[in-house]
Amino acid sequence: MTEYFDSLLRLLNEMSPYLLLGFFMSGLLHSFVPQSVYSRHLSGNGFIASIKAALIGIPLPLCSCGVIPTTVALRKNGASKAASTSFLIATPQTGVDSIAATYSLLGLPFAIIRPLVALVTAIIGGKLVGLFGGKTDTPTAGEYADDNCSCGDDCVSSGKGFFSKLLDAVDYGFVRIMQDVGRWLVAGLLIAALITVAVPDGFFARFADQPFLNMVIVLCVAVPMYICATGSIPVALSLMIKGMSPGAALVLLMAGPATNVMSILVIGRVFGRKSLLLYLSSIILGAVGFGLVMDYFLPQEWFTRQIADISAAGCCADDCSACGEGIDWFGSLCSSVFVALLVWSYVKLYFGSRKNKQKVDKCMKKEFKIKGMMCNHCKANVETNLAKVAGVESVTVDLAAGKAYLEGDFNADEVVAMIRSLGYEYVE
């Protein structure tokens, strides 16, 4: 048990400085880049639209559940099917936080190759969907509502000042994004530490001369499982320490965050079976192809040097002086800040849910039970699109309860139709 907690703490100390930086950068992207920019540049079915979509998606910290409603919203607001698919592939595979964390744990080569693979597979996948994915007519562009004002709330102007945007960036990065990916990141860390102590040394080394078999084993686990782009990093690190090839680790890093059972079902329903097949094929073949290149054509020391250093650092658990290293005070401080922010974000989520309930009791008229909302991006997209239904005056979504509360003189059937068009399930 002591070995397990030592491994967990070491991983957390390695990642936390970069995670904090990544979360802050995520907030800056959200607050200082208007959302209209994304939809304005994603029309058209050619390579240019797919390239733009991939480049926009790569730095965004959206998980595979959060990117689906965001992509649907972009599609409804003018993005082509090709560009939407490109965005859908690139976004969950990377993010500024996961790229920084990849550098901290897996080294610079991995940090460069990972977004490169996301870019290439996204462009190819988007173009394939544009050519063979069925009807690709770009829908008529609509306007996003900047804000959804509910009973008793003050509307926030889109012309906020610099410091207001900065505060919003801090809230978005360290509260809302924390709420979305925090539990998956913690799960990834726990699994990684468990792998470190439970899997025998050299387990994957027995398949060292069969990199493709490594990748097939990883795909069987990674495709249906949910793991976020950042949470997959410590898992990949632990498996490489146990002997997994760098190429197989890349397959985990790319296929794991981009796919899961829920996203497969929703994409098939919203985009169609052809688009789903092309989406999965692009991710799997792209990850495996680049993984084979890493294992057969690139110097292995590029990817194993940092792994060896981290593995060797384990000797410090018993006697730090033996390795000539002391306690990582900076890493420990960042870990403490990260844990405190994570706890605070979930405290705010709990009390925010109670506040919404009180507000609903005072002024809302109709509630709709929605199944499938997983994160704050889901919440924002539901609020934005339900606000467009004729007669709806205000919308409040309680993410924890899985309910949307609407006020106004509207047609309930139109609300239900909008919920289903976004890829969610209305529960009667």
C-alpha positions in Angstrom: 0.0 0.0 0.0 2.9 2.4 0.8 4.3 1.7 -2.7 1.0 2.6 -4.2 0.7 5.9 -2.5 4.3 6.8 -3.2 3.7 6.1 -6.9 0.5 8.2 -6.9 2.2 11.1 -5.2 5.1 11.1 -7.6 2.9 11.2 -10.6 0.8 14.0 -9.1 3.9 16.1 -8.4 5.1 15.6 -11.9 1.9 16.6 -13.5 0.4 19.3 -11.3 2.5 22.3 -12.4 1.6 21.7 -16.0 -2.0 21.0 -15.2 -2.4 24.3 -13.4 -0.8 26.1 -16.4 -3.0 24.2 -18.8 -6.2 24.9 -16.9 -5.4 28.6 -16.9 -4.6 28.6 -20.6 -8.0 26.9 -21.2 -9.7 29.7 -19.4 -7.9 32.3 -21.5 -9.0 30.6 -24.7 -12.6 30.6 -23.5 -12.8 34.2 -22.3 -10.7 36.0 -24.9 -11.7 34.2 -28.1 -15.3 34.8 -29.2 -17.3 31.6 -29.9 -18.5 33.1 -33.2 -15.0 32.8 -34.5 -15.2 29.0 -34.4 -18.4 28.8 -36.4 -17.5 31.5 -38.9 -14.4 29.7 -40.1 -15.8 26.2 -40.2 -18.0 26.4 -43.3 -17.1 24.5 -46.4 -16.2 20.8 -47.1 -12.6 21.2 -48.4 -9.3 20.7 -46.8 -9.1 24.3 -45.7 -12.2 24.0 -43.5 -11.0 20.7 -42.0 -7.5 22.2 -41.3 -9.1 25.2 -39.6 -11.4 23.0 -37.6 -8.5 20.8 -36.4 -6.3 23.7 -35.5 -9.1 25.3 -33.5 -9.9 22.0 -31.8 -6.4 20.9 -30.8 -5.8 23.4 -28.0 -9.4 23.3 -26.6 -9.7 21.3 -23.4 -12.9 19.5 -24.4 -13.4 15.8 -23.4 -15.1 13.3 -25.8 -18.4 13.9 -24.1 -18.2 17.7 -24.1 -17.0 18.0 -27.7 -20.2 16.2 -29.0 -22.7 18.9 -28.1 -20.2 21.6 -29.0 -19.8 20.1 -32.4 -23.5 19.7 -32.9 -24.0 23.4 -32.0 -21.2 24.4 -34.5 -22.9 22.2 -37.2 -26.3 23.9 -36.5 -24.6 27.3 -36.7 -23.0 26.9 -40.1 -20.1 24.4 -39.9 -19.9 21.8 -42.6 -20.1 18.1 -41.9 -16.5 17.7 -42.9 -15.2 20.5 -40.6 -17.5 19.3 -37.8 -16.0 15.8 -38.0 -12.4 17.2 -38.1 -13.2 19.3 -35.0 -14.8 16.2 -33.4 -11.7 14.1 -33.9 -9.0 16.6 -33.0 -10.5 18.2 -29.9 -10.7 15.4 -27.4 -7.3 13.9 -28.3 -5.4 16.9 -27.1 -5.7 20.3 -25.3 -3.3 22.8 -23.9 -3.4 21.1 -20.5 -2.8 17.6 -21.9 0.0 18.8 -24.2 1.8 20.4 -21.2 1.2 17.3 -19.1 2.5 15.1 -21.9 5.7 17.1 -22.0 6.1 16.8 -18.2 5.7 13.0 -18.0 6.5 11.6 -21.4 9.0 14.2 -22.8 9.2 16.6 -25.7 9.0 14.0 -28.6 5.6 12.7 -27.3 4.4 16.3 -26.8 5.2 17.1 -30.4 3.9 13.9 -32.0 0.6 13.8 -30.1 -0.9 17.1 -31.5 0.6 16.3 -34.9 -1.2 12.9 -35.0 -4.4 14.6 -33.9 -4.0 17.2 -36.7 -3.4 14.7 -39.5 -6.1 12.2 -38.5 -8.6 15.0 -38.0 -7.9 16.5 -41.5 -8.1 13.1 -43.2 -11.2 12.0 -41.2 -13.0 15.3 -42.0 -12.2 15.1 -45.7 -13.4 11.4 -45.8 -16.7 12.4 -44.2 -17.0 15.3 -46.6 -16.6 12.9 -49.5 -18.4 9.7 -48.4 -20.3 10.6 -45.2 -23.6 11.2 -47.0 -25.4 14.6 -47.2 -22.9 17.4 -46.5 -24.9 20.5 -47.2 -24.0 23.2 -44.8 -26.9 24.3 -42.7 -28.1 27.8 -42.5 -26.0 29.7 -40.0 -27.8 31.0 -36.9 -26.7 33.2 -34.1 -25.4 32.1 -30.8 -27.0 33.7 -27.8 -24.2 35.4 -25.9 -25.9 34.7 -22.6 -28.9 33.0 -21.1 -30.5 35.2 -18.5 -32.7 33.5 -16.0 -35.1 34.8 -13.4 -33.4 37.4 -11.1 -30.0 37.1 -12.9 -27.9 39.9 -14.3 -27.0 39.5 -18.0 -23.3 39.7 -18.7 -22.4 41.9 -21.6 -20.3 40.5 -24.4 -18.3 43.7 -24.1 -16.7 42.8 -20.8 -13.5 44.6 -19.8 -10.1 42.9 -19.6 -10.2 42.2 -15.8 -13.8 40.8 -16.0 -12.6 38.5 -18.8 -9.6 37.5 -16.7 -11.8 36.6 -13.7 -14.1 34.7 -16.0 -11.0 32.8 -17.4 -10.0 31.9 -13.9 -13.5 30.7 -13.0 -13.8 28.7 -16.3 -10.3 27.1 -16.1 -10.1 26.3 -12.4 -13.8 25.7 -11.6 -15.9 24.6 -14.6 -13.1 22.7 -16.5 -12.1 21.2 -13.1 -15.6 20.0 -12.7 -15.6 18.4 -16.1 -12.3 16.6 -16.2 -11.3 16.4 -12.5 -12.9 13.1 -11.7 -11.5 11.5 -14.9 -8.1 12.9 -14.2 -8.2 11.5 -10.7 -9.4 8.1 -12.0 -6.5 8.1 -14.5 -4.0 8.8 -11.7 -5.4 6.1 -9.5 -5.4 3.6 -12.4 -1.8 4.5 -13.3 -0.6 4.1 -9.7 -2.4 0.7 -9.5 -0.8 -0.4 -12.8 2.6 0.6 -11.5 2.4 -1.7 -8.4 0.1 -4.4 -9.8 1.5 -5.2 -13.3 4.7 -7.2 -13.1 7.9 -5.6 -14.4 8.4 -6.4 -18.0 4.8 -7.6 -18.6 4.6 -5.9 -21.9 8.2 -6.6 -22.7 7.2 -10.2 -23.7 5.4 -8.5 -26.6 8.3 -6.1 -27.4 8.9 -7.8 -30.7 5.2 -7.6 -31.6 4.3 -3.9 -31.4 1.1 -4.4 -33.5 -0.1 -7.0 -30.9 0.5 -4.4 -28.2 -1.6 -1.9 -30.1 -4.5 -4.4 -30.7 -4.6 -5.1 -26.9 -4.7 -1.4 -26.2 -7.4 -0.7 -28.7 -9.7 -3.4 -27.3 -9.6 -1.5 -24.0 -9.2 2.1 -25.1 -12.0 2.4 -27.7 -15.0 1.5 -25.4 -13.5 3.0 -22.2 -13.8 6.7 -21.3 -10.5 8.4 -20.4 -9.7 12.1 -20.8 -6.7 13.4 -22.8 -4.9 14.3 -19.6 -6.0 11.3 -17.6 -4.6 9.0 -20.2 -1.0 10.3 -19.8 -0.2 8.7 -16.4 -1.8 5.4 -17.6 0.4 5.4 -20.7 3.5 6.2 -18.6 2.8 3.4 -16.2 2.3 0.9 -19.0 5.6 2.0 -20.7 7.4 1.5 -17.5 6.0 -2.1 -17.6 7.4 -2.6 -21.0 4.8 -1.4 -23.4 6.1 0.0 -26.7 6.0 3.8 -27.3 3.8 3.2 -30.4 1.2 1.3 -28.3 1.3 4.1 -25.7 0.5 6.6 -28.5 -2.5 4.5 -29.5 -3.8 4.7 -25.9 -3.2 8.5 -25.9 -5.1 9.1 -29.1 -7.8 6.4 -29.3 -8.7 6.5 -25.6 -9.7 10.1 -25.3 -11.4 10.3 -28.7 -13.7 7.4 -28.3 -16.0 5.7 -25.8 -19.3 3.9 -25.8 -21.4 7.0 -25.2 -19.7 9.1 -27.9 -20.0 6.3 -30.4 -23.7 5.9 -29.8 -24.4 9.7 -30.0 -22.2 10.3 -33.1 -24.0 7.4 -34.9 -27.3 8.9 -34.0 -26.5 12.6 -34.9 -24.1 12.2 -37.8 -25.1 8.9 -39.2 -23.6 5.4 -39.4 -21.3 6.2 -42.4 -19.8 9.2 -40.6 -19.4 7.2 -37.4 -17.5 4.4 -39.3 -15.3 7.0 -41.0 -14.7 8.8 -37.7 -13.6 5.6 -35.9 -11.5 4.4 -38.8 -9.6 7.7 -39.0 -8.8 7.6 -35.3 -7.9 3.9 -35.1 -5.9 3.7 -38.4 -4.2 7.0 -37.8 -3.1 6.1 -34.2 -1.9 2.7 -35.2 -0.1 4.0 -38.3 1.8 6.6 -36.4 2.4 4.1 -33.6 4.1 1.7 -36.0 6.2 4.6 -37.4 7.3 5.4 -33.8 8.2 1.8 -33.1 9.9 0.9 -36.4 11.4 4.1 -37.8 12.1 6.5 -35.0 14.9 6.2 -32.4 13.5 4.5 -29.3 15.7 6.6 -27.0 13.6 9.6 -27.9 10.7 8.1 -26.1 12.3 5.9 -23.4 14.9 8.3 -21.9 12.5 10.2 -19.8 10.6 7.0 -18.9 13.8 5.5 -17.6 14.5 8.7 -15.6 11.1 8.6 -13.9 11.3 4.9 -13.3 14.7 5.3 -11.7 13.4 8.1 -9.5 11.5 5.4 -7.6 14.6 4.7 -5.6 14.1 8.0 -3.8 11.0 6.7 -2.1 13.1 5.0 0.6 16.2 7.2 0.8 16.3 10.5 -1.0 19.9 11.1 -0.1 20.8 7.9 -2.0 19.9 9.5 -5.3 21.1 13.0 -4.4 17.6 14.4 -4.6 15.5 16.1 -2.0 11.8 16.6 -1.7 10.1 18.2 -4.7 8.8 21.2 -2.8 7.5 23.0 -5.9 5.7 19.9 -7.2 4.2 19.3 -3.8 3.0 22.9 -3.5 1.4 22.6 -7.0 -0.2 19.3 -6.1 -1.7 20.9 -2.9 -3.0 23.8 -4.9 -4.4 21.4 -7.6 -6.2 19.2 -5.0 -7.6 22.3 -3.2 -9.0 23.7 -6.4 -10.5 20.4 -7.4 -12.3 20.1 -4.0 -13.4 23.7 -4.3 -14.8 23.2 -7.8 -17.0 20.3 -6.6 -18.1 22.2 -3.5 -19.3 25.0 -5.9 -21.0 22.4 -8.1 -23.0 21.1 -5.1 -24.0 24.4 -3.8 -24.7 25.7 -7.3 -27.1 22.8 -7.8 -28.9 23.8 -4.6 -29.1 27.4 -5.6 -30.6 26.5 -9.0 -33.2 24.4 -7.2 -34.2 27.3 -5.1 -34.3 29.6 -8.1 -36.4 27.1 -10.0 -38.9 26.8 -7.2 -39.4 30.6 -7.3 -39.8 31.3 -11.0 -39.6 28.4 -13.4 -42.7 26.8 -14.9 -41.7 23.7 -16.8 -38.9 21.1 -16.3 -37.5 18.6 -18.8 -35.4 15.6 -17.7 -32.4 15.1 -20.0 -30.2 12.1 -20.1 -26.6 12.3 -21.4 -25.4 15.6 -20.1 -21.9 15.0 -18.8 -20.1 18.3 -18.3 -20.4 22.1 -18.3 -20.1 22.2 -22.1 -23.1 20.0 -22.4 -24.9 22.3 -20.0 -24.0 25.4 -22.0 -25.0 23.9 -25.3 -28.4 22.8 -24.0 -29.0 26.3 -22.5 -28.0 28.1 -25.7 -30.0 26.0 -28.0 -33.2 25.7 -25.9 -33.1 29.5 -25.6 -33.7 29.6 -29.4 -37.0 27.7 -29.2 -39.9 30.1 -30.0 -41.5 31.4 -26.8 -38.7 30.4 -24.4 -37.9 33.4 -22.2 -35.3 31.8 -19.9 -33.4 28.5 -19.4 -31.6 27.1 -16.4 -29.9 23.7 -16.6 -29.1 21.8 -13.4 -26.2 19.5 -14.5 -26.2 17.5 -11.3 -29.9 16.8 -11.5 -29.9 16.3 -15.3 -32.8 18.7 -15.7 -33.6 21.8 -17.8 -36.1 24.4 -16.4 -37.8 26.7 -18.9 -40.0 29.7 -18.5 -42.2 31.2 -21.2 -45.0 30.5 -23.6 -43.5 27.7 -25.7 -44.4 24.4 -27.4 -43.1 21.5 -25.3 -42.8 19.3 -28.4 -40.4 21.8 -30.0 -38.3 21.7 -26.8 -38.2 17.9 -26.8 -37.3 17.9 -30.5 -34.4 20.4 -29.9 -33.1 18.2 -27.0 -33.1 15.1 -29.2 -31.5 17.0 -32.2 -28.5 17.8 -29.9 -28.0 14.1 -29.3 -29.5 13.9 -25.8 -32.3 11.7 -24.6 -35.5 13.3 -23.2 -36.8 11.3 -20.3 -40.6 11.5 -19.8 
